[in-house]
Amino acid sequence: MKDKARRIPERLQDMREAIANARDDLGALTKEEFLADGKTQRAVLESLIVIGEAANRVMRLDPVLAQRNPDAWQQFRDAYDMRIVLTHEYFRVDAAVVWETVKNDLPQLNALVESLLG
């Protein structure tokens, strides 16, 4: 149990760092600027993949989270589902959805991660 308890905070820290990286990489770019900037798109995608994988690890390490905090579980599940598309179905990636995710969803996910870290 000790090892498990130690790994969850580390994965949450990974998520926090990747969220910050995605937001920093996007910076003040407009949606149109982002859509025209493949280099920034690739950097942001990498961060979203890290977020999704870390979320998956937390869910695997703490399956009771689904009952204790269903909102957290759903946000982590959504992040992992996005990671699957970004990694395995890259031909379906819509850069406009990625931009919207970083702008609209990552702030809420960041607040959740911060609250779980205490």
KOLLO-921878 format. One record per residue: residue number from 1; x, y, z of N, C-alpha, C, O in turn. Coordinates in Angstrom, 3 decimals. Atoms other than C-alpha are relative to their C-alpha. Layout:
<atoms>
zami/nx/ny/nz/cax/cay/caz/cx/cy/cz/ox/oy/oz
NUM/X/Y/Z/X/Y/Z/X/Y/Z/X/Y/Z;
...
</atoms>
This chain:
<atoms>
zami/nx/ny/nz/cax/cay/caz/cx/cy/cz/ox/oy/oz
1/0.821/-1.205/0.000/0.000/0.000/0.000/0.854/1.253/0.000/0.488/2.246/-0.629;
2/-0.865/-1.173/-0.033/2.840/2.402/0.719/0.433/0.408/-1.395/0.356/1.580/-1.765;
3/-0.471/-0.291/1.349/4.202/2.121/-2.801/-1.114/0.599/-0.845/-0.888/1.553/-1.590;
4/1.155/-0.494/0.742/0.731/2.656/-4.273/-0.317/1.442/0.382/-0.546/2.281/-0.490;
5/0.315/-1.346/-0.477/0.086/5.728/-2.139/1.039/1.010/-0.485/0.712/2.166/-0.752;
6/-1.063/-0.895/0.461/3.417/7.197/-3.195/-0.145/0.289/-1.489/0.154/1.398/-1.933;
7/0.060/-0.168/1.449/2.770/6.697/-6.892/-1.136/0.910/-0.454/-0.994/1.594/-1.468;
8/1.118/-0.847/0.406/-0.586/8.484/-7.048/0.392/1.476/0.024/0.154/2.162/-0.969;
9/-0.408/-1.412/0.030/0.794/11.894/-5.986/1.001/0.296/-1.124/0.970/1.376/-1.714;
10/-0.957/-0.226/1.095/3.616/11.480/-8.491/-0.719/0.113/-1.340/-0.362/0.953/-2.166;
11/0.762/-0.076/1.255/1.144/10.846/-11.303/-0.801/1.295/-0.069/-0.913/1.901/-1.135;
12/0.709/-1.285/-0.025/-0.919/13.849/-10.227/0.957/1.147/-0.283/0.594/2.107/-0.964;
13/-1.022/-1.022/0.296/2.274/15.925/-10.292/0.320/0.002/-1.495/0.479/1.061/-2.101;
14/-0.233/0.097/1.448/2.920/14.636/-13.822/-1.111/0.712/-0.765/-0.856/1.422/-1.738;
15/1.136/-0.649/0.655/-0.559/15.795/-14.788/0.092/1.511/0.138/-0.127/2.245/-0.826;
16/-0.105/-1.437/-0.226/-0.037/19.205/-13.223/1.054/0.620/-0.916/0.823/1.667/-1.521;
17/-1.082/-0.504/0.847/3.247/19.680/-15.080/-0.399/-0.002/-1.476/-0.127/0.960/-2.194;
18/0.403/0.083/1.404/1.805/18.522/-18.412/-1.092/1.024/-0.333/-1.111/1.578/-1.432;
19/1.025/-1.039/0.205/-1.211/20.831/-18.011/0.675/1.355/-0.153/0.333/2.126/-1.051;
20/-0.734/-1.275/0.097/1.146/23.750/-17.395/0.745/0.096/-1.322/0.759/1.155/-1.950;
21/-0.724/-0.007/1.267/3.231/22.764/-20.412/-0.938/0.278/-1.173/-0.618/1.089/-2.042;
22/0.953/-0.205/1.095/0.188/22.583/-22.710/-0.475/1.444/-0.034/-0.550/2.057/-1.099;
23/0.484/-1.387/-0.054/-1.088/25.947/-21.530/1.106/0.983/-0.376/0.856/1.978/-1.056;
24/-1.127/-0.863/0.366/2.377/27.507/-21.823/0.301/-0.082/-1.492/0.553/0.937/-2.135;
25/-0.272/0.153/1.428/2.924/26.068/-25.289/-1.044/0.714/-0.841/-0.710/1.322/-1.858;
26/1.058/-0.684/0.735/-0.425/27.400/-26.457/0.114/1.514/0.169/-0.120/2.280/-0.765;
27/-0.189/-1.426/-0.270/0.241/30.748/-24.806/-1.200/0.830/-0.405/-2.341/0.491/-0.094;
28/1.054/-0.932/0.405/-1.742/33.598/-26.310/-0.427/-0.209/-1.448/-1.085/0.649/-2.036;
29/0.377/0.248/1.390/-2.168/31.997/-29.723/-1.513/-0.038/-0.148/-2.218/-0.613/0.682;
30/1.418/0.127/0.333/-5.583/32.444/-31.262/-0.216/-1.390/-0.589/0.737/-2.098/-0.914;
31/0.295/1.299/0.597/-7.340/29.386/-32.576/0.584/-0.081/-1.416/1.161/-1.100/-1.796;
32/-0.495/-0.010/1.373/-6.411/30.372/-36.128/1.524/-0.128/-0.034/2.065/-0.849/-0.873;
33/-1.468/0.104/-0.068/-2.727/30.828/-35.194/0.416/-1.413/0.384/1.368/-1.960/-0.171;
34/-0.302/1.364/-0.418/-2.724/27.466/-33.443/-0.206/-0.982/-1.145/0.621/-1.868/-1.363;
35/0.308/0.904/1.106/-4.337/25.734/-36.423/1.054/0.071/-1.105/1.233/-0.886/-1.858;
36/-1.038/-0.176/1.024/-1.553/27.108/-38.648/1.397/-0.367/0.500/2.358/-0.306/-0.266;
37/-1.315/0.237/-0.616/1.285/26.126/-36.266/0.163/-1.472/0.393/-0.155/-1.867/1.515;
38/-0.155/1.430/-0.240/2.097/22.435/-36.565/0.947/-0.320/1.138/0.731/-1.284/1.873;
39/-0.972/0.248/-1.070/5.058/22.661/-34.201/-0.657/0.135/1.379/-0.433/-0.699/2.255;
40/0.691/-0.187/-1.278/2.913/24.015/-31.354/-1.063/-1.077/0.180/-1.262/-1.566/1.293;
41/0.985/1.079/-0.097/0.188/21.486/-32.141/0.656/-1.277/0.518/0.115/-1.941/1.402;
42/-0.677/1.222/-0.436/2.682/18.646/-31.736/0.425/0.077/1.465/0.337/-0.913/2.191;
43/-0.403/-0.164/-1.403/3.968/20.053/-28.437/-1.203/-0.156/0.931/-1.112/-0.820/1.964;
44/1.212/0.085/-0.824/0.449/20.416/-27.044/-0.533/-1.428/0.016/-0.956/-1.922/1.062;
45/0.454/1.392/0.058/-0.521/16.935/-28.232/0.813/-0.874/0.937/0.255/-1.729/1.626;
46/-0.856/0.785/-0.892/2.447/15.476/-26.367/-0.419/0.179/1.457/-0.477/-0.788/2.216;
47/0.437/-0.254/-1.379/1.303/17.140/-23.148/-1.339/-0.666/0.291/-1.536/-1.212/1.376;
48/1.301/0.636/-0.203/-2.259/15.878/-23.613/0.142/-1.520/0.116/-0.601/-2.158/0.862;
49/-0.261/1.430/-0.107/-0.920/12.359/-24.114/0.521/-0.339/1.399/0.097/-1.326/2.000;
50/-0.528/0.219/-1.347/1.046/12.619/-20.853/-1.119/0.112/1.034/-1.200/-0.703/1.954;
51/1.118/-0.190/-0.929/-2.045/13.916/-19.037/-0.898/-1.242/-0.004/-1.267/-1.752/1.053;
52/0.871/1.159/0.107/-4.155/11.044/-20.326/0.608/-1.264/0.572/-0.082/-2.046/1.226;
53/-0.655/1.194/-0.533/-1.609/8.378/-19.461/0.115/0.073/1.519/-0.103/-0.927/2.202;
54/-0.081/-0.155/-1.457/-1.076/9.764/-15.955/-1.381/-0.205/0.632/-1.494/-0.825/1.689;
55/1.363/0.202/-0.507/-4.865/9.877/-15.463/-0.343/-1.482/0.027/-0.942/-1.962/0.989;
56/0.244/1.435/0.047/-5.082/6.237/-16.519/0.715/-0.718/1.142/0.149/-1.614/1.769;
57/-0.757/0.630/-1.093/-2.381/5.280/-14.019/-0.669/0.249/1.345/-0.740/-0.649/2.184;
58/0.694/-0.303/-1.264/-4.235/7.051/-11.205/-1.248/-0.869/0.124/-1.517/-1.419/1.192;
59/1.217/0.821/-0.055/-7.464/5.236/-12.111/0.339/-1.459/0.288/-0.396/-2.127/1.015;
60/-0.397/1.384/-0.242/-5.645/1.896/-12.130/0.490/-0.199/1.441/0.233/-1.230/2.063;
61/-0.516/0.105/-1.364/-3.935/2.592/-8.817/-1.083/0.182/1.058/-0.971/-0.345/2.165;
62/1.049/-0.309/-0.970/-7.121/3.835/-7.135/-1.378/-0.190/-0.634/-2.078/0.793/-0.881;
63/1.300/0.228/0.645/-10.200/2.179/-8.679/-1.190/0.450/0.849/-2.280/0.658/0.314;
64/1.077/-0.457/-0.883/-12.280/3.238/-5.651/-0.299/1.489/-0.216/-1.327/1.991/0.238;
65/0.219/-1.413/0.321/-11.912/6.827/-6.869/-1.329/0.204/-0.729/-1.967/1.246/-0.578;
66/1.270/-0.103/0.737/-14.924/6.155/-9.114/-1.176/0.216/0.941/-2.105/0.957/0.618;
67/1.087/-0.165/-0.970/-17.151/5.889/-6.038/0.221/1.221/0.899/-0.727/1.932/1.232;
68/-0.320/-1.111/-0.899/-15.367/8.454/-3.856/-0.157/1.360/-0.667/-0.634/2.313/-0.050;
69/0.008/-1.277/0.699/-15.128/11.173/-6.486/-0.338/-0.239/-1.466/0.555/-0.248/-2.314;
70/0.394/0.317/1.380/-17.149/10.422/-9.641/0.391/1.082/-1.006/0.676/0.770/-2.162;
71/-0.393/-1.076/0.903/-16.348/13.843/-11.129/1.468/-0.146/-0.410/1.813/-0.001/-1.582;
72/-1.423/0.206/0.302/-12.615/13.207/-10.874/0.167/-1.192/-0.925/0.915/-1.135/-1.901;
73/-0.095/1.203/0.823/-13.056/9.733/-12.307/-0.387/0.320/-1.446/0.303/-0.089/-2.380;
74/0.458/-0.316/1.362/-15.000/11.098/-15.296/1.005/0.882/-0.733/1.282/0.662/-1.913;
75/-0.995/-0.860/0.659/-12.457/13.833/-15.998/1.252/-0.800/-0.368/1.823/-0.602/-1.440;
76/-1.170/0.835/0.303/-9.616/11.307/-15.792/-0.322/-0.950/-1.150/0.521/-1.186/-2.016;
77/0.404/0.905/1.079/-11.548/8.911/-18.033/-0.016/0.748/-1.337/0.441/0.225/-2.353;
78/0.031/-0.811/1.219/-12.121/11.690/-20.578/1.420/0.288/-0.498/1.689/0.221/-1.698;
79/-1.393/-0.284/0.373/-8.408/12.581/-20.521/0.646/-1.246/-0.605/1.380/-1.157/-1.589;
80/-0.568/1.239/0.532/-7.469/8.948/-21.068/-0.596/-0.336/-1.369/0.124/-0.761/-2.273;
81/0.634/0.260/1.296/-9.995/8.539/-23.883/0.601/0.893/-1.089/0.814/0.447/-2.217;
82/-0.621/-0.903/0.972/-8.504/11.590/-25.602/1.411/-0.474/-0.333/1.839/-0.402/-1.485;
83/-1.348/0.516/0.226/-5.026/10.116/-25.152/-0.020/-1.159/-0.996/0.865/-1.266/-1.845;
84/0.117/1.132/0.921/-6.169/6.962/-26.964/-0.147/0.499/-1.434/0.522/-0.004/-2.337;
85/0.193/-0.552/1.343/-7.367/8.985/-29.952/1.285/0.661/-0.492/1.699/0.439/-1.630;
86/-1.215/-0.714/0.410/-4.240/11.167/-30.011/1.133/-0.958/-0.350/1.930/-0.691/-1.249;
87/-1.099/0.944/0.187/-1.948/8.159/-29.836/-0.273/-1.016/-1.099/0.610/-1.312/-1.904;
88/0.278/1.125/0.887/-3.702/5.488/-31.862/-0.868/0.343/-1.202/-0.900/-0.400/-2.183;
89/0.873/-0.387/1.101/-6.140/7.334/-34.090/0.332/1.427/-0.431/-0.546/2.257/-0.664;
90/-0.514/-1.341/0.289/-3.991/10.346/-34.905/-0.605/0.614/-1.251/-0.657/1.838/-1.366;
91/0.624/-0.510/1.214/-5.679/10.648/-38.314/-1.339/0.656/0.283/-1.867/1.384/-0.558;
92/1.285/-0.601/-0.386/-8.865/11.649/-36.449/0.173/1.264/0.827/-0.822/1.897/1.182;
93/-0.228/-1.146/-0.881/-7.236/14.447/-34.423/-0.453/1.274/-0.692/-0.070/1.557/-1.827;
94/0.493/-1.286/0.473/-8.997/17.758/-34.888/0.688/1.077/0.842/0.405/1.217/2.031;
95/-0.781/-1.003/-0.729/-6.630/20.593/-33.936/-0.902/1.045/0.656/-0.540/1.599/1.694;
96/0.929/-0.959/-0.614/-9.612/22.872/-33.244/-0.532/-0.549/1.328/-0.709/0.207/2.283;
97/0.450/0.630/-1.248/-10.845/20.395/-30.605/1.123/0.048/1.032/0.876/0.272/2.217;
98/-1.151/-0.073/-0.905/-7.350/20.307/-29.119/0.093/1.406/0.595/0.268/1.551/1.804;
99/-0.060/-1.391/-0.477/-7.310/24.120/-28.867/-1.104/0.254/1.028/-0.852/0.835/2.084;
100/1.133/-0.173/-0.921/-10.765/24.112/-27.230/0.253/-0.736/1.320/-0.076/-0.229/2.392;
101/-0.292/0.786/-1.205/-9.645/21.415/-24.792/0.962/0.741/0.909/0.746/0.828/2.118;
102/-0.997/-0.716/-0.806/-6.626/23.402/-23.659/-0.612/1.261/0.603/-0.385/1.564/1.775;
103/0.587/-1.253/-0.479/-8.581/26.635/-23.354/-1.135/-0.212/1.000/-1.238/0.518/1.986;
104/1.232/0.131/-0.785/-11.794/25.303/-21.819/0.015/-1.111/1.044/-0.612/-0.979/2.095;
105/0.067/1.158/-0.895/-11.144/21.952/-20.157/1.195/-0.117/0.946/1.039/-0.552/2.087;
106/-1.175/0.156/-0.860/-7.597/22.060/-18.811/-0.033/0.851/1.266/0.460/0.395/2.298;
107/0.075/-0.734/-1.275/-8.257/24.852/-16.294/-0.806/-0.754/1.070/-0.425/-0.773/2.240;
108/0.820/0.773/-0.944/-10.987/22.711/-14.687/0.753/-1.240/0.466/0.727/-1.571/1.651;
109/-0.777/1.180/-0.379/-8.788/19.603/-14.763/1.137/0.393/0.934/1.429/-0.321/1.893;
110/-1.081/-0.472/-0.865/-5.936/21.585/-13.236/-0.514/0.262/1.419/0.137/-0.113/2.395;
111/0.580/-0.264/-1.326/-8.184/22.746/-10.378/-0.286/-1.314/0.726/-0.064/-1.412/1.933;
112/0.265/1.298/-0.590/-9.220/19.137/-9.776/1.293/-0.646/0.498/1.356/-1.140/1.624;
113/-1.287/0.587/-0.386/-5.621/17.913/-9.733/0.571/0.705/1.225/1.072/0.060/2.146;
114/-0.490/-0.768/-1.160/-4.638/20.697/-7.346/-0.738/-0.388/1.269/-0.131/-0.521/2.332;
115/0.769/0.363/-1.199/-7.472/19.763/-4.991/0.367/-1.401/0.485/0.384/-1.650/1.690;
116/-0.392/1.355/-0.390/-6.421/16.099/-5.028/1.396/-0.029/0.611/1.692/-0.857/1.473;
117/-1.339/-0.077/-0.574/-2.844/17.049/-4.293/-0.025/0.632/1.387/0.880/0.433/2.197;
118/0.153/-0.607/-1.326/-4.075/19.050/-1.328/0.830/1.173/0.152/0.820/1.804/1.210;
</atoms>
